[in-house]
Structure formats: structure tokens, C-alpha cells
Amino acid sequence: MPPSPSKEIFIQGVTSSGRAFRPSDWAERLAGVMCQFRPGGARPGSHLSYSPWCVPTVINGVKCVVVHRDLRDAEPMAWDFVMNFARDNDLQVAEACLVPEAKPPAKG
């Protein structure tokens, strides 16, 4: 199978049996643990924001963590930690690209 062109992995807060994953703040906790893994490495104060490589979000009412593939290249052990978290908790994982919302046309 050829490698996927997607740059992001979506870990969804839903188990393979369709149940919501608990606790309800799991996505923020996971992304918080990963905050030090970022382009250029950890810096003073980087613990105060999420890494651009591991971001919590809500998609269609489902809590998710969007994990960028650059994390795998920069920090393979951190990538393994996140992927093992998803596997160990039986969470649904999807490969995709996060598409930014379209801006409304300018009024003229």
C-alpha cells in the first residue's frame, strides 16, 4: 500500500464499539502532556500552550486530538506514546487533513 498523503491523524474520543471515551477532558490532557514536543523544541513557557503537532479539538460534536505526522519525524517516542494511547484505549483513529474553514466573501 502506498504511503498516505495525509499529514494528520485524528484520534477520536469514541471507542471501536461506539462508546464515548471518558474522562471528558481526555483530549486536553493528552495534548497537555505533548506540549513540549514542538518545532524547535521546548522553550521557556511552552508548557502554557499546545504543541502545533498535537492539538485538541471538537469535530462534529466528538472530542478529538489532531496529531501531525511531523511529530513522528521529530520525536518518534512521543509519536509512539500518542499512538499507543489510542490503541490501548481502543479509540478510533483516522488519517485526514484538517481543512481550514472558508472565509466568507468580502462585501463590496
ABEGO torsion letter per residue (X at the ends): XBBBABABBBBBABBAAGBBBOBAAAAAAAAAAAAABBBGEBBBGAAABBBAABBBBBBGGBBBBBBBAAAAAABAAAAAAAAAAAAAAGBBBBBBBBBBBBBBBBBX
